[in-house]
Every structure is written in structure tokens, then in C-alpha cells.
Amino acid sequence: MENIFFDLDGTLLESRPRLYKLFQQMVPLSGLSFDEYWALKRNKTAHKEILRDLFNYQPMEITRFEADWLKQIEQPEWLILDEPFAGISDYLKALKQTHKVFIVTSRQSEKMAFEQISRFGWLEMIDKLLVTGQVQEKYDLIKNEVKVSSGDWLVGDTGKDIQTGKRLGMNTAAVLTGFLNREKLAEYEPDIIETEATRLNFNQLNKLRTT
Ligand SMILES: [Mg+2]
């Protein structure tokens, strides 16, 4: 059975409202709309650039913002805003019949991630949840936990995800539901770019690759 690794935020979960609303709360000056904020982020504009260039933050204020962001972003009152993308639960359930399915995330808190996917009923639809805790890279976490091979896939919404899959010798799929736009994702040369994860049919993709 081939292994399929899914990133969590932006790939299986719509977590953009959580990030936007926390940003708005932390930066009361910001009049950015949801679409304006995400147009910046999806074009790879970092918080520090947004804060410096649009809101005139000084370096120390940016440092404080970043520490505070990490402290707050996985608090239960924010995580509750996350929603599975349409059709993901059925998709995972079907996929589990023919593949080994992993969720791999760089969340800080394994406990909170576990509780969240358990709330969505996903625990029985995956083989394992892998959480870096931001003490290691996804690359090392996967490498130490799972024996991967060239028919495996990593699905994610960031350049880092694509780089990780490639370094591990897997196929890579980028999705447009998350934190980067098509142009930015294309720079990392994933094997495929799809609008959403549920459109990925790995049996078909692997057949195409071997013929
Ligand atoms: Mg992600």
C-alpha cells in the first residue's frame, strides 16, 4: 500500500479565518479585509513585512507580535474557527481503503491537533497523526516514522511541503485551498497542482506516471 501524507492547515482544514481574525485582533489598526490579508499572504508576504510596510511597526514590536502570535494561534478559542473543507471526511474514508493515510502538521501542540481531528471524526480515517511540535522538521518526522517509497505522495499548500516531499523521494501535490497562490506554488515544481485535495486520485496519477 502506498503512503499518502496530508498537511493539515490549508490542505484538509480551512484555517484562514482563524489566522485572519487573530491578526485583526492583534493589529487593531489593520483595516485589511479577509481577501486583502490573504492576497498578501498567498503572495508570500510575511507578517513582518505587512506590519513594517503597512502599519509602520518597529523591529521590537514585530518581535513581540511574532511571540504573541505563536502563543495564541493554537488556543482553543481560535482553533474552534477551523472547518474541514467540503467532502474531506468522505474522501479520507474512501482513501483509507486502498492507501496508508497520514496527517503531518507543524503545529506546536500535538494534544490540540489530536483533539481537533478527533472532533472531526478523522482518527479512524487515518493511520497516524504526525505533529512536529515545531521542535523538528516534517522531513525528519516522516523519515523517522515511516518507510517511504517513490509511489508515495505528499499533499500540501506550501513550498516547504513540496520541498519536504521531494527530499523524501516522494511525489508531491500542491493544493490551492491554503496559504499560497498558484504562481508561488509553481515555483517549487510540484508534480501536480490541484484546486483542492479531494480532486486527487492517486491510483490514476501513479498509473499515468508509470506509463
Ligand atoms: Mg498547510
Residues whose N, C-alpha, C, O or C-beta is under 5 A from the ligand:
A	BS01	MG	D7 L8 D9 G10 T11 D157
